[in-house]
Amino acid sequence: MRGEIKGIGFDLDGTLYPNYRFNLKLLPFLFKETRLLTAFGKARSIIRKEQNQNRLPKNDFYAYQAEITAKILSVEPKPLREKIDKLIYRGWEPIFKNVRLFKNVLETLNALRNAGYKLGLLSDFPPEAKLGFLNLNGYWDAVLCSEQCNALKPHPLPFFQLADAMSLPPEQILYVGNSLSYDVAGAACAGMKTAWIKNVFTAGGGLKKTKADFSFSNYRQLHDFMLN
């Protein structure tokens, strides 16, 4: 498998840093905006169900997401979209100034680039500002947000667009993510190889259970798998 791989794509949230470090810092917001976040989560679940039937948003994704969320909350969509952008998309980003990456992430990214692999990043939330706060700029040949592709993971469309942006066929890309349902399933559906980073809640799963081509719990393992 390794000989076929020319590029490596990564998820961001929960993959390059542990989610719990972010969630702890988010607790005050979670308590304050529980109703909004619940509706926002329901709206994204509705969108994913529609995607399963190949019904993608016909207009701007963010407008469509706000429209569904507004219906759940019985409010007007335009001011709600502005509120979602202010509180969720832009409001969360400064938190990443104090979030630490998983151990050995930077070492692994540097080694993979030096070995000639193309590196890409595909996130369900806009990643650009986060990458700056996490000191992760400068590593990537392509950076994409699935929402800007008009679909959420695990729909294969964002993964196909990542492959196009990396100028590689999907079968030559290994995609690394922490979610079996979104990252591993979506990348596999697009024809990519998959690597799953396990956490303390899912570490009991094996390769057969996850259906990932490779699983690891420390970036040193991914480093050694690709380079040794």
C-alpha positions, 0 to 999 in steps of 0.5 A: 500500500505504501508504495502506491501513496504519493500524497497524504491528506489530513482532517484537522479537528480531533486529528491534529490536536485532541478534541478534549483540549478544545472542548474544555476551553469551549465550555462557557460558550456551550452553556451560554448558547446551548439552544443555538448549538443544538439546532445547528447540530440538528441542521447538519444532521439533516444536511447529511441525511439529504446527502445520503440521497445525493441531495446537495444544497442548490445554493450557498452551503452556509445560507442553506445551513442557516435556513434549516437552523432558522426553521428549527429555531423559528427565526429569520435565516439572514440574521441567524446566519450572521450570528452563526458566523460571528459566534461559531465560525469566527468566535471559536477561532481564537481559542486555538491560540491555547490548544496544543497539537498531538505529540510528534505532529510537526515532526511527522509533517516535516518528515513527510514533506522532506520525503516528497509526499504532497500534503493536503488538509480537508476540514468540515469547518473553515481551517485557515485561521485555525492553522495560523493559531496552531502554527500549522501554516506552510506545510500544505499543498492544498487546504480545503473546507468541505462546506465550501465544496457544498457538502459535509463529510462523509460525502465523497465530493470534498474528498474528490476536490481535495484530490484535484487540489493535490493533483493526484488521483484519489487512489494515490492519497492516504487520508488521516482522520479521527472519525470512522463515520466521516473521515474513514468512510468518506475517504474510502468512498472516494477511493482513497486509502485511510488511516485512523487515529485512535483516541482513548474512547475508541482505542479498542477498535482494530483494523477489521472493526474500523475498516481503515487501512491503518490505525495508530495512536501516536504520530510516531507510528504514522511516521514510521509506517510511511517512512521506514 
